[in-house]
Amino acid sequence: MVAASCIYLWREYPRQRYVLAGVLGVFLTVQFAGIGYVIRRNNWQGEYTPVVEYLQQHLKAGQMVMGSPEYGFALGFGDQLVDDPCLGYFSKKVPTYFVVDLRYSDQIHWYKDRLPDVYNFIQQRITDDYTVVKSAGLAKVYQLKSVNVVN
């Protein structure tokens, strides 16, 4: 869409080419900066791998993790991994571990203004029922304080 629009504007408004080139330059700069940020952040080595290694070492049979679906590639896509950014508000599930990464963090902040009951539940759960056991980059692994609970 951007390319087609630029070609159209370039042909139809030749006197505005400098403005179009400037706008296109800003657009491309923002795009490449975003790509550079993702590459520099290196969340594969800085977040994903340490979180997966921790969970693989500590997760036992019958225990559940709530986290983003990409963890399924390492942990498996069975009942042991549940993608639930509400952290059990609707499902009433109590995971042994949950992983708050960038996606979950954004979703939780979204709940703050739109679903305050869900947000308050999550904050209470994080504060009262869980403790941080692993931090890696922007990701945090929380463990249930009383790990005797099995779903």
Buried (B, 14 or more C-beta within 10 A) or exposed (E): EEEEEBEEBBEEEEEEEEEBEEBBEEEEEEEEEEEEEEEEBEBEEBBBBBBBEBBEEBBEEEBBBBBBEBBBEBBEEEEBBBBBBBBBBEEEBBBBBBBBBBBBBEBBEEBEEEBEEBBEBBBEBBEEBBEEBBEBBBBBBBBBEEEEEEB
